[in-house]
Amino acid sequence: MTETTSQPAERFSVHYRIAVGDNRPVEEHAADIALEQTVEIPGDCVPDEVAAAGIVGRIEKIEPVAGGGSRFDAVISYRADITGFCVPQFLNVLYGNISIKKGIRITRLDLPESLLAAFGGPQFGVEGIRRLAGVGKRPLASTALKPIGLPIPELAAMCAAFARGGLDIIKEDHGMADLHFHPFRERVARCQEAVLAANAQTGRNTLYFPMISGSFERIADQFAFVKGLGVHGVLVAPALVGLDTVRALAHRHNLAVMAHPAFTGTHFHSPDHGMTPAVLLGTIFRLIGTDISVFPNYGGRFSFTQAECVELADALRAPLGSLKPALPAPAGGMKLDRIEAMAEVFGPDTVLLIGGALLQHSNDLEKSASTFMQGIRKVFGDDPR
């Protein structure tokens, strides 16, 4: 057998919450995870040289969850090099086969610099997005271009109105695919033209982030096309198109990434399964290059709690080796009267995202956008730099 290393291999740790649903001790459940996520054979079949090399996951700690009944927190470490230092294998080691089981949830990752450097993280981060938008220390204001089905001239007119009203980022709705009634290339070209014309009129620097989706061939073409138009960033749903696809194409074209959480929801519906929002929409999305992570805010039409939202925002912005911090974008049914509360909870390094409520506020979308900006200035003043 080829030697795996002549030195102690660097390891990373995954924090699992295990809900024991049978009569076996939690130590057996943890041992099952350690084997399943690495060698995937019974423990008594592991070759001695594989065990000696530390290939099998190693149980570092197990402790009961306070007041959690049959729930336990287990920390299992893995050799960093068994991820191949690539996103798909990294995800496979974290939660491959065991995602099919019940009663296992990832609550935290402790990652070495070797993995952080391999994935790269955000290209722009908080300060880079601020520079692109020309925004100082206040939160950024964003809205969603919707609904699907509108003719391209109407969508472009909406972009122009939102930009004239002072918004910082106009992202397309995540359902805005390459559809026959507003095909991608024509739609994006006209909307980008409208935003640039409004910027020339106002002297501001509103950004337009088109939605990237479709087959791999279309996605690769779309990244290249928007870059050629001078677009600075894109909206993309990593769970739909593939996390490593996002990482690779965003870095290839030097585009900012606003990540949408579509298709991630089954991770969050049970306290005993999946990953916490902070792990998936925070740490993992940040690893693959997300500069802005959109998530359902508490008090909206989804079910995240305030504590989950704050933990997620912290995972995006907290120090993480050499990676740049990313911006949280609480969304999902937010209204204009929530601006002050959101600003208080999430602070200035945030993208405040209000969509449908701007359509409800007024038929004059420029007026709606201006009202949105007035709400931000009421809390933070005139954008100190």
C-alpha positions as CSV (number, residue, x, y, z in Angstrom):
1,M,0.0,0.0,0.0
2,T,1.3,3.5,-0.9
3,E,2.1,5.6,2.2
4,T,-0.5,8.3,2.7
5,T,1.9,10.6,4.6
6,S,5.2,10.6,6.5
7,Q,4.0,13.3,8.9
8,P,0.9,13.6,11.1
9,A,-1.8,14.7,8.6
10,E,-3.7,17.9,9.2
11,R,-7.3,17.4,10.3
12,F,-10.6,19.3,10.3
13,S,-13.5,18.8,12.7
14,V,-17.3,18.5,12.2
15,H,-19.7,19.1,15.0
16,Y,-22.6,16.7,14.8
17,R,-25.7,16.7,16.9
18,I,-26.9,13.1,17.3
19,A,-30.4,12.2,18.3
20,V,-30.3,8.7,19.6
21,G,-33.5,6.9,18.6
22,D,-32.6,3.3,19.7
23,N,-31.1,1.5,22.6
24,R,-27.5,1.8,21.4
25,P,-25.1,4.1,23.2
26,V,-24.3,7.4,21.5
27,E,-20.6,6.2,21.2
28,E,-21.8,3.5,18.7
29,H,-23.7,6.1,16.7
30,A,-20.6,8.4,16.5
31,A,-18.4,5.4,15.5
32,D,-20.9,4.6,12.7
33,I,-20.5,8.2,11.4
34,A,-16.7,8.1,11.6
35,L,-16.7,4.8,9.5
36,E,-19.5,5.7,7.1
37,Q,-18.0,9.0,6.1
38,T,-14.6,7.5,5.4
39,V,-13.9,3.8,4.8
40,E,-17.5,2.7,4.7
41,I,-16.8,-0.8,6.0
42,P,-17.3,-2.4,9.5
43,G,-14.7,-1.4,12.0
44,D,-13.3,-4.8,12.4
45,C,-12.5,-4.9,8.7
46,V,-10.4,-1.8,8.6
47,P,-6.9,-2.7,7.5
48,D,-4.3,-1.9,10.1
49,E,-2.3,0.4,7.9
50,V,-5.5,2.4,7.1
51,A,-6.3,2.8,10.7
52,A,-2.7,3.7,11.6
53,A,-2.7,6.4,8.9
54,G,-5.8,8.1,10.6
55,I,-8.0,7.7,7.5
56,V,-11.0,6.7,9.6
57,G,-12.8,9.6,11.2
58,R,-11.7,10.2,14.8
59,I,-14.1,10.8,17.6
60,E,-12.8,13.8,19.6
61,K,-15.5,14.5,22.0
62,I,-19.1,13.5,23.0
63,E,-21.3,15.4,25.5
64,P,-25.0,15.5,26.2
65,V,-27.0,18.5,25.0
66,A,-28.3,20.4,28.1
67,G,-32.0,19.6,28.4
68,G,-31.8,17.7,25.1
69,G,-32.9,14.3,26.3
70,S,-31.4,11.8,24.0
71,R,-29.5,14.4,22.0
72,F,-25.7,14.5,22.1
73,D,-23.0,16.8,20.6
74,A,-20.2,14.8,19.0
75,V,-17.0,16.2,17.4
76,I,-15.5,14.0,14.7
77,S,-12.2,15.0,13.0
78,Y,-11.1,13.9,9.5
79,R,-7.9,14.1,7.6
80,A,-8.1,17.2,5.4
81,D,-6.5,15.5,2.5
82,I,-9.3,12.9,2.1
83,T,-11.5,15.8,0.8
84,G,-9.2,16.0,-2.2
85,F,-9.3,19.7,-1.4
86,C,-12.3,20.0,-3.7
87,V,-15.9,21.0,-2.9
88,P,-17.8,17.8,-3.9
89,Q,-15.6,15.4,-2.0
90,F,-15.5,17.9,1.0
91,L,-19.3,17.8,1.1
92,N,-19.3,14.0,0.7
93,V,-17.0,13.6,3.8
94,L,-19.1,16.0,5.8
95,Y,-22.5,14.6,5.1
96,G,-22.5,12.0,2.3
97,N,-24.1,8.7,3.2
98,I,-25.2,9.9,6.7
99,S,-27.5,12.4,5.1
100,I,-29.7,9.5,4.2
101,K,-29.9,8.5,7.9
102,K,-32.0,10.1,10.6
103,G,-31.0,11.9,13.7
104,I,-27.7,13.5,12.5
105,R,-27.3,17.3,12.1
106,I,-24.2,19.4,11.4
107,T,-23.9,22.4,13.8
108,R,-20.4,23.7,13.2
109,L,-17.2,23.2,11.2
110,D,-13.6,23.8,12.4
111,L,-11.5,24.2,9.2
112,P,-7.7,24.5,8.8
113,E,-6.2,27.1,6.5
114,S,-5.3,24.4,3.9
115,L,-9.0,23.9,3.2
116,L,-9.9,27.6,3.4
117,A,-7.2,28.4,0.9
118,A,-8.2,25.6,-1.5
119,F,-11.8,26.9,-1.7
120,G,-10.9,30.6,-1.8
121,G,-14.0,32.1,-0.3
122,P,-15.5,35.5,-1.4
123,Q,-13.6,37.4,-4.0
124,F,-15.0,40.8,-3.1
125,G,-16.4,40.4,0.5
126,V,-17.9,43.2,2.5
127,E,-15.5,45.9,1.5
128,G,-15.4,44.8,-2.1
129,I,-19.1,45.0,-2.5
130,R,-19.2,48.4,-0.9
131,R,-16.6,49.6,-3.4
132,L,-18.6,48.3,-6.3
133,A,-21.7,50.0,-5.2
134,G,-20.0,53.1,-3.9
135,V,-21.6,52.7,-0.5
136,G,-19.9,53.7,2.8
137,K,-20.8,52.4,6.2
138,R,-24.6,52.0,6.0
139,P,-26.4,48.8,5.0
140,L,-26.9,48.2,1.3
141,A,-30.5,48.4,-0.1
142,S,-31.6,45.7,-2.5
143,T,-34.7,44.5,-4.2
144,A,-35.8,41.7,-6.4
145,L,-36.9,42.1,-10.1
146,K,-40.2,40.2,-10.4
147,P,-42.5,38.7,-11.3
148,I,-41.5,36.3,-14.1
149,G,-43.6,36.6,-17.2
150,L,-43.4,40.4,-17.7
151,P,-42.2,41.6,-21.1
152,I,-38.5,42.7,-21.2
153,P,-39.3,46.4,-21.7
154,E,-41.3,46.4,-18.4
155,L,-38.5,44.6,-16.6
156,A,-36.0,47.2,-17.8
157,A,-38.3,50.0,-16.8
158,M,-38.5,48.6,-13.3
159,C,-34.7,48.4,-13.1
160,A,-34.5,52.0,-14.2
161,A,-37.0,53.2,-11.6
162,F,-35.4,51.2,-8.8
163,A,-32.0,52.7,-9.8
164,R,-33.3,56.2,-10.0
165,G,-34.8,55.7,-6.5
166,G,-31.4,55.0,-5.1
167,L,-31.2,51.3,-4.5
168,D,-27.7,49.7,-4.4
169,I,-28.4,46.3,-5.8
170,I,-31.2,45.1,-8.1
171,K,-31.2,41.3,-8.2
172,E,-33.4,39.3,-10.4
173,D,-35.9,36.9,-8.9
174,H,-34.5,33.4,-8.5
175,G,-37.2,32.1,-10.8
176,M,-36.1,34.5,-13.6
177,A,-34.6,31.7,-15.9
178,D,-33.9,31.7,-19.6
179,L,-37.6,31.6,-20.5
180,H,-39.2,32.2,-23.9
181,F,-41.1,35.3,-22.8
182,H,-38.0,37.0,-21.5
183,P,-34.9,35.2,-22.9
184,F,-31.7,35.6,-20.9
185,R,-29.5,37.5,-23.3
186,E,-32.0,40.1,-24.4
187,R,-33.4,40.5,-20.9
188,V,-30.0,41.0,-19.2
189,A,-28.7,43.3,-21.9
190,R,-31.8,45.6,-21.7
191,C,-31.8,45.6,-17.9
192,Q,-28.1,46.4,-17.7
193,E,-28.6,49.2,-20.2
194,A,-31.4,50.6,-18.1
195,V,-29.4,50.6,-14.9
196,L,-26.4,52.1,-16.5
197,A,-28.5,54.9,-18.0
198,A,-30.1,55.6,-14.6
199,N,-26.6,55.7,-13.0
200,A,-25.5,58.2,-15.5
201,Q,-28.5,60.3,-14.6
202,T,-28.2,60.1,-10.8
203,G,-24.4,59.8,-10.4
204,R,-24.8,56.7,-8.3
205,N,-23.6,53.2,-8.9
206,T,-26.6,50.8,-8.7
207,L,-25.6,47.2,-9.4
208,Y,-27.7,44.8,-11.4
209,F,-27.3,41.1,-10.6
210,P,-29.0,38.8,-13.2
211,M,-30.1,35.3,-12.2
212,I,-27.8,32.5,-13.5
213,S,-29.5,29.1,-14.1
214,G,-30.0,26.3,-16.5
215,S,-27.9,23.5,-17.8
216,F,-24.1,23.6,-17.3
217,E,-23.5,24.7,-20.8
218,R,-26.0,27.6,-20.4
219,I,-24.6,28.5,-17.0
220,A,-21.0,28.8,-18.3
221,D,-22.2,30.8,-21.3
222,Q,-24.3,33.1,-19.0
223,F,-21.3,33.9,-16.8
224,A,-19.2,34.9,-19.8
225,F,-22.0,36.9,-21.4
226,V,-22.8,39.0,-18.3
227,K,-19.1,39.7,-17.8
228,G,-18.9,41.0,-21.3
229,L,-21.7,43.4,-20.6
230,G,-19.9,45.0,-17.7
231,V,-22.1,43.3,-15.1
232,H,-20.3,43.1,-11.7
233,G,-22.2,40.3,-10.0
234,V,-24.8,37.5,-10.4
235,L,-27.5,35.9,-8.4
236,V,-27.2,32.1,-8.3
237,A,-28.7,29.2,-6.3
238,P,-25.7,27.0,-5.5
239,A,-27.9,24.0,-4.4
240,L,-29.6,24.0,-7.8
241,V,-26.6,24.4,-10.1
242,G,-23.9,22.9,-8.0
243,L,-21.7,24.5,-5.3
244,D,-18.4,23.9,-7.1
245,T,-19.9,25.2,-10.4
246,V,-20.5,28.5,-8.6
247,R,-17.0,28.6,-7.2
248,A,-15.3,27.8,-10.4
249,L,-17.2,30.1,-12.7
250,A,-17.3,33.1,-10.4
251,H,-13.5,32.9,-9.9
252,R,-13.0,32.4,-13.6
253,H,-14.9,35.6,-14.5
254,N,-14.2,37.6,-11.4
255,L,-17.9,38.2,-10.6
256,A,-19.4,38.9,-7.2
257,V,-21.8,36.2,-6.0
258,M,-25.2,36.7,-4.4
259,A,-26.4,33.3,-3.3
260,H,-30.0,32.3,-3.1
261,P,-31.1,29.5,-0.7
262,A,-33.5,27.7,-3.1
263,F,-33.5,23.9,-2.7
264,T,-31.7,24.0,0.7
265,G,-34.9,24.0,2.9
266,T,-35.0,20.3,3.8
267,H,-31.8,20.8,5.8
268,F,-33.6,23.2,8.2
269,H,-37.0,21.7,8.9
270,S,-36.0,19.4,11.7
271,P,-33.7,20.0,14.7
272,D,-32.5,16.4,14.2
273,H,-31.5,16.4,10.6
274,G,-29.4,18.4,8.0
275,M,-27.2,21.3,8.7
276,T,-27.9,24.5,10.6
277,P,-28.5,27.6,8.4
278,A,-25.3,29.0,9.8
279,V,-23.3,26.0,8.5
280,L,-24.8,25.7,5.0
281,L,-25.9,29.2,4.1
282,G,-23.1,30.8,6.2
283,T,-19.9,28.9,6.4
284,I,-20.2,26.6,3.3
285,F,-21.7,29.2,1.0
286,R,-18.9,31.6,2.1
287,L,-16.3,28.9,1.4
288,I,-17.4,28.6,-2.2
289,G,-17.2,32.3,-2.9
290,T,-20.5,33.8,-1.8
291,D,-20.2,37.6,-1.2
292,I,-23.8,38.0,-0.3
293,S,-26.0,35.2,1.2
294,V,-29.7,35.6,0.9
295,F,-31.8,33.9,3.7
296,P,-35.3,34.0,5.1
297,N,-35.4,36.4,7.9
298,Y,-37.3,35.8,11.1
299,G,-40.8,37.3,11.2
300,G,-41.3,36.8,7.4
301,R,-43.1,34.2,5.5
302,F,-40.6,31.5,6.4
303,S,-39.7,29.8,9.6
304,F,-36.1,30.8,10.7
305,T,-35.8,32.1,14.2
306,Q,-34.1,35.3,15.2
307,A,-31.3,33.3,16.9
308,E,-30.8,31.2,13.7
309,C,-30.6,34.4,11.6
310,V,-28.1,36.0,13.9
311,E,-25.9,32.9,14.0
312,L,-26.0,32.8,10.2
313,A,-25.0,36.4,9.9
314,D,-22.2,35.8,12.4
315,A,-20.9,32.8,10.3
316,L,-20.7,35.0,7.2
317,R,-18.9,37.9,8.9
318,A,-16.8,36.4,11.7
319,P,-13.0,35.9,11.2
320,L,-12.4,32.7,9.2
321,G,-8.7,32.3,8.5
322,S,-7.7,34.2,5.4
323,L,-11.3,34.3,3.9
324,K,-13.0,37.7,3.4
325,P,-16.2,38.3,5.3
326,A,-19.5,38.1,3.4
327,L,-22.7,40.1,3.7
328,P,-25.9,38.6,5.1
329,A,-29.1,39.5,3.2
330,P,-32.2,38.8,5.4
331,A,-35.2,38.6,3.2
332,G,-38.5,36.8,2.6
333,G,-41.6,39.0,3.1
334,M,-39.7,41.9,4.6
335,K,-41.6,45.2,4.7
336,L,-40.6,48.8,4.9
337,D,-41.6,49.1,8.6
338,R,-39.0,46.4,9.4
339,I,-36.0,48.5,8.4
340,E,-35.1,49.9,11.8
341,A,-35.5,46.5,13.5
342,M,-33.4,44.7,10.9
343,A,-30.7,47.3,11.1
344,E,-30.7,47.0,14.9
345,V,-30.3,43.2,14.8
346,F,-27.9,42.8,11.8
347,G,-26.0,46.1,11.9
348,P,-24.5,48.1,9.0
349,D,-22.6,45.2,7.3
350,T,-25.9,43.9,5.8
351,V,-27.8,43.9,2.6
352,L,-31.4,44.8,3.4
353,L,-33.6,43.0,0.8
354,I,-37.2,44.1,0.3
355,G,-39.1,42.8,-2.7
356,G,-42.8,42.5,-3.0
357,A,-43.4,45.2,-0.4
358,L,-41.9,47.8,-2.8
359,L,-44.5,46.8,-5.4
360,Q,-47.2,47.1,-2.8
361,H,-46.0,50.5,-1.5
362,S,-46.6,52.5,-4.7
363,N,-47.2,52.0,-8.4
364,D,-44.3,54.5,-8.7
365,L,-41.3,52.2,-8.1
366,E,-38.9,55.1,-8.0
367,K,-40.9,56.5,-5.1
368,S,-41.0,53.1,-3.4
369,A,-37.2,52.8,-3.7
370,S,-36.7,56.4,-2.4
371,T,-38.9,55.6,0.6
372,F,-36.7,52.5,1.3
373,M,-33.6,54.7,1.2
374,Q,-35.2,57.3,3.5
375,G,-35.8,54.5,6.0
376,I,-32.1,53.5,5.9
377,R,-31.0,57.1,6.2
378,K,-33.3,57.7,9.2
379,V,-31.3,55.0,11.1
380,F,-27.8,55.5,9.7
381,G,-27.7,59.1,8.4
382,D,-26.3,60.2,5.0
383,D,-24.0,57.3,4.4
384,P,-20.8,58.2,6.3
385,R,-17.7,56.9,4.6
